[in-house]
Amino acid sequence: MGTQAQEHFITLPLVGKEEESVNLPLVINVVAKYWGEDIAPKAASGSASIQKGTILIDGIELAERHGFVSYVYKGSMKDLKKRIDQGIPPIVIMPGIQGIVQHATVVSGYDTEERRILTYVPEPDTVGAIPEAKFEKDWSQDDMTTIVILPADMKDLLKNEALIFKTSNRLCFEAERHRQHGNMEGAFEKARSATSTDPGNAQAWCLLAGLCNEISSEETISLYQKAIELNPHYYLAYRGMGNYYLKRHDFSLAESYYSKAIEINSTRFGPIYKNRAVARMQLGSNQSAKEDLQRYLDQTPTAEDRKSIEDAMLQL
């Protein structure tokens, strides 16, 4: 890494994955420790079991209770670099891999010579270096969601900035928490509030569509279409449409939407290939279905249903 790159790099503290808990996602712990605060709940420290995965809004609120301010908004490459140059490590929502559909990571810098974005990796002396074009393309799949957490005495740094969707994105995070806790009424209330607050927020429409999809509402289609209209690269909207049509036994449309999601990102979520295989089998495309099942196993090495999938492949 050249001298130029060093000027755009933030040294982040090493935080082990064992320090993650349901209420304190690793990325928020890293940023809090970067600002010199240990916000880990004492009862959960080192011993919390992660059951349904971490909930970002819980971590954000925990940080706020320790005197931080936070902003959840739609970022841009220009904004990202500005934060780094301000000494602020932004958290971004990126596509997942294997059986995880999305994940949060901390951006630690950018390299102007090699045109790469540098991200935090929880291992000693390690950073992830992603080509800028790939980073931007991947980040756009989740509408460039950005989380900035600052000590309260630094909040004036962002006071006069027009942060896009900062109110509705916060509502989306709160809606997702309600959904994970099984409170669908609360989730719907927050999600609908997000769409009315910022009608141009694709994330809000996709979230509301996902909630409608869970209850098999016909409103699902128009809501996903709204998200796609606002962000044609919104992977989760195409995948959600595929799921909707698969449940409705409209296998042709299910296959079509799964294929569109895979076209956007072919390695983001292994299980999508299993779903497309189901649709293709129903359409009589057994060879294509078999190839999809193999891709599912290749991309999801820890799949619990590996044996049954292998058995199914022998029948095709």
N, C-alpha and C positions, 0 to 999 in steps of 0.2 A: 504494500500500500504506500503510495507516494506521499510526499510532504503535503501536497494540495489536499489529499484525502483526509489527512490528520486534522486539518482545520475544520472539518465537518464531521467530527466523530465525538460521541459522548461515551465515556467509560462508565459502564453500569456495574453495580455490585453483583457478585455471583450469589444466586439464591437457588438452593436445591429444590428439586421437584417434591421432595418429602415435606417441604414447608408449605405446600399448597393445601388448602382446605376448601370445603364447600363454600364458606363465607369469604375466603380470601384467595382469589385466583392468583396464580403465579405472577402474571404480568403486572398486576396492581401492587403486589408485594415488592417486586423489583423496583417499580417507580417510586413507591413510598420510601424504600430504603435508599434509593438514589438521593432523595430529598432529606435523608437523615432521620427518618422516623421508622420505628418498628411498630406496626399496627396489628400484628398477629394477635388474635384473641388468645388469651393465656390458656383457657381451658382446652382450646383446640390445637395449641401449638405442638407440632410434631406427631400428633396421634390421631388427627381427624381422618375418618374414612370417607372417601369421595364416592357417593352412591350414584347420584344422577348427574354428576359432573358439576363443575363450578358454575355459579350464576354471577355474571359480571356486575349486575346492578347491586348485588349484595356487597361485593368488594368496593364498588364506587361509594356506596353509602357508608361503609366502614371507614374509608379514607376521609370522607366528609366529617364524620364524627370525631376524627382526630385533627380537625382543623384545615383540611384541604378543600379546595374548590375544584369542580370538575366540569368538563364540557364534552358532550357527545354530539358530533356533527359530521356533515359530509365534507371530507377534505379534498385535497388535490395534490399533485406532485409539488407544485409551487408552495403550497401551505406546509407540506411535510418538511421541505427543506428549510423553510423559514423557522419552523419550530426547532429543528436541530441547531440552526445557527443562533437561536435564542438560548440554547442550552436546555431545551425542554424535550424529553424523550416521549414521543407520541405512541400510543397503543393503536394498532390497526386490526380490523377484522379481515381475515384472509380465508381463502378456500382451505378445506381440510384435505385429508388423504386417507386412503384405506376405508375404515368404517366411520370416520369422523367427517361430518359435512362442512364444518368451518371451525376456525380456531383464531385466537387472539395472539398477537405477537408485538414485541416492542421494537420500534425502529431506533437504531443507535447511531445512524449516520448515513452519509452518501459519499461515493467516490466519484469525483468529477472527471478523472482521467479515464477510468474504465466504465463510467456511466452505470454504476451499480448502487443499489440500496442495501445498506447493511442492517441486519436484524440480530436481536439478542438470541443467543443459544445458551441454555443453562449448563454449560460445560466450561471448564477453565480455558482461558485464552482462545475462545472460539466465537466467531461471528458468522452469520449466514450472509453470503453475498449474492444478491439476485439482480440480474440485468434489469435496468430501469424499465424497458419496454415490457418485459414479462411481468414485473412487479405491478405496473400500472394496469395491465390487462387483467391480471388475477384479482387485484384489489377492486376493480370496477364490477366484478361479479357480485360483490356484496355492497355495492353503491358507495365505495370509498369511505366506509364508516371509520371515524377517528375518535379516540378518547384522549383527552388531555387532562392530566391531574397536576395541580399546582398548589404550593403552600398559599394560604389565604393572602399573605402580604405581597404576593406576586400577581394577584388577579388583574391588576390594572394593565398588565401586558396585553391582555385580550379584550379589555373593556370596550374599546371602540371598534372592534372587528365584527363584521357581519358574518357570523358563523352559520352556515347553511343547515337548516333542519335541527338546530340545537334543542328546541323544545320537543318536536315530534319524535326525534330519535331517542330522547330520554323516555318518552312515553312508550315507545316500542320496547325498550329494555324492561320497563316496568310490566308491560303486557306479557312479555316472555316469561318473566318470573311467575306471574299469576298462572300462566299456562303450565309451567313445570310443576307448580304446586297443586294443579288440578282445579283451580278456581277459574272456570271458563267465563263466568259472568264478569269477573274483574278484568280478565284478559280482553274480552270483547269491548268493554267500556274504554279501556286505555287505548286499544288499537283504533277504535272508531274516533276517539278524540285526536289521535295522531293524524288520521287522514283528513279530518276537518281542520286541524291546525295548519297543516302543510299539505295541501292537495297534490303538490308536485313531488312528494316523497315516495319513491318507489318502494323503499323498505317498509313503509307503513302499509301500503296496499298489499304487498306480498305477505306480510304478517297477518293481516286481516283475512286474506284469502286462505292462508294456512289454517286459521281457526275455523273458518267456514268449511274447509275441506274435512276437518275432523268430525264435523257433525253432518257431513254429506249434503250441505246446502247448495242449491243450484246457483246461488250468488257467487260461488267459488270461481266460476269461469270468468265472469266479467271483471272480478277483482284481480285475478292473475293477469288477465289481458291488460288491465290498467298499469300494473307494475311493469309488464314487458314493454308497453308503449312508452313509459317513462325511462326505462333502462333496458334496451334490447339485449344486454349481456347478463341479465339477471338469472343466473343458473337455477336458483331455488324456485323461481316462478315456473320455469319450464319443467323442472322435476316435479313440482307440485301438481301441474296440469296432468303430467303423466300418471301420477298416483291417483288423481281424481278419476280419470277415464278408465284406469285399470280396475278401480272399485266398481265402476259402472259397467264393466265388461265391454267397453268400447275399445277393443284391443288395437284397432288400427290407429286411432288417435293417441292411445297410450304409447304405442311404439314410436309414433311420430314425435311426440313431445320429449320422450326419453332421448331420442336420437338428437334432438336439437340441444338438449342439455349437454349431452356427451360431446357434441360438436364444439360447444363453448369450452369445455374442459373435460378431457377424456380420462383423467386420472384423479379427479377430485373426490369421488365417492364410489367405492367399489360396489356396494349393494345395488346401485342403479342398474348394473348389468344383469343382476338376478331378476329384477323387476321387468326389464326389457325382454329377458329370456322367456318369462311367463307369457308376455304378450305375443311374442313371436311363435311360441309353441301353439297358442290358440289360433294363430293365423296360418299354421301349417308350415312355418319356416323352421324346421327342426335343426338343420345344419347351422343356421344363424343363431338359433337359441343355444345350441351346444357351444358355439364359439363364445357367446356371451357368458355362459356359466363358467367357462374356463377363465375368461377375463375377470369375473367376480372372484374366483379362487386366487388368481394371480395377484389381484390388487387388495385382497382381504386375507392375508396369510393366517390370521388368527380366527377365521370364521368358525363359529361353533357348529354350523350345519355342514361342514366340509364333507363328511361321510355321506350324508343324504344327497348332497349335490353331486358327488362323484357317482353315486348309484343312479341318479337321474340321468346323468350324461351317458351312462352305459346303455340306457334304454332308448336314446335318441339316434 
